[in-house]
Amino acid sequence: MGTVVDAAPIKETNGSLAEKKPTVVFVLGGPGSGKGTQCANIVQHFGYTHLSAGDLLRAEIKSGSENGTMIQNMIKEGKIVPSEVTIKLLQRAIEETGNEKFLIDGFPRNEENRAAFEVVTGIEPSIVLFFDCPEEEMEKRLLSRNEGRVDDNIETIRKRFRVFLESSIPVIQYYESKEKVRKIDAARPVEEVFESVKAVFTPKSAKAE
């Protein structure tokens, strides 16, 4: 007998998500910081659902919708997609999943994203994982990927890194002021990085055992 809540249009707090009270972890890190790999490890070990803002946007582009065309044009120009668009996609994904624990990867990209997400969903992240990696290391990783991603040429990589620094660092600083940031040194090998990640997700009582 529950009422179905339509997720769009989004202007103010949508009760359905706040009522679900999901645990949300924001995962931030520059392009090539290895956050996607670590998210897969967290899913496997800790039972979270991984939502990549980038993957959701790419899926929307593939769908050929009007929304998708607009997203594609903005990405080509190196612009950040409007908060409302990304939040709608994230919200839909959270509502359609039975799980209550979510890793949101690559979002919020800027302060406006962050504020809009909290207003729209009524949810604050429990923690913010920040994968800290030097630009040279990220550049090296991206260039060796050869995944056929159009946006992985050297100039675009550098532009993406600049956008990340300008936009995401204020978000990280905001959550640092709320003591929610867990900074991970992501320049190390994958296994070592995951040991640090595991320490964040393992309850203190379990660590002591």
C-alpha positions, 0 to 999 in steps of 0.5 A: 500500500506504499505510495510510489514517489516520483523522483523528478522533478527535483527541487527540494528534499525527497522523503523517499531516500531520507526515509530509507536512511541509506549509508552513503560513502562519497569516494573522491580522487583524481582521474587514475587514482585507482578509486574504481578498483578500490570500490570493487574491493569494498563491494566484495569485502563489505557488501556495499553497492558501488554507484559511479557517477561517471558510469551512470552518466555514460549509460545515460549517453548510450541510451541516446536520450535528450539528457544523454546528448546534453551530457555528452556535449558537456563532457566533450567540452570538459564541463561539469554536468549540472548537479540536478542531472547527476543527482537524479541518476544517483537517486534513481539507482539508490531507490531501485536497489535493495541494498542500504549501503552505497559507495558514490564514486566521483561525486560530488565534483564541486561544492554546488554538487555537494550542497544540492545532494544534501538538500535534494536527498536529505542525506549526508555521507557517513564518511568521505574516502579521498584517494590522494595521488600525485598528478605524475602517477595518475598521468602514467596510469591513465596513459598505460590503460589503453582502454580506448576511452576517447578522453584519455589523451594527455591534454584531456588528462591534464585538463581533468586533473586541473578541474578535479583540483579546482572543484573537488578540493573545496568539497574535501576541505568542507568535509574535513571541517566535519571530520568525515574525510579519510585520506588514503595514500593512493600512490602505493600498490593496489594491495597496500592501498586496500589494507588502508581502506579495510582499516577505515571500514573495519569496526574498532571492536573487530580490529582489537580482536 
